[in-house]
């Protein structure tokens, strides 16, 4: 099932995968990065990442094998796919952000 988060996604047949993961947190982070850069995104298979583990009776078996078989895909419009992939590659090469609270000049409560 496709879960489009925005009304901008009109033609679900025009979506292509630009990222696949078996980690729901990683999916959320990458989707947030793309959306903050202006890409319209949707996910496919997200629900399987939640149901293949946790408190279900087959959880130990599914944790071993299920996530290898299933993964969630992050989708963008076909016209944006190349730009989205390039954007994600650039994020991999970006310098890590080091936050030091002592350097924080924001004094508002």
Secondary structure as GFF3:
##gff-version 3
##sequence-region A 1 109
A	DSSP	beta_strand	2	4	.	.	.	ID=ss1
A	DSSP	three_ten_helix	12	14	.	.	.	ID=ss2
A	DSSP	beta_strand	15	21	.	.	.	ID=ss3
A	DSSP	alpha_helix	24	36	.	.	.	ID=ss4
A	DSSP	beta_strand	41	44	.	.	.	ID=ss5
A	DSSP	alpha_helix	46	51	.	.	.	ID=ss6
A	DSSP	alpha_helix	59	69	.	.	.	ID=ss7
A	DSSP	beta_strand	72	77	.	.	.	ID=ss8
A	DSSP	three_ten_helix	78	80	.	.	.	ID=ss9
A	DSSP	alpha_helix	81	93	.	.	.	ID=ss10
A	DSSP	three_ten_helix	101	103	.	.	.	ID=ss11
###
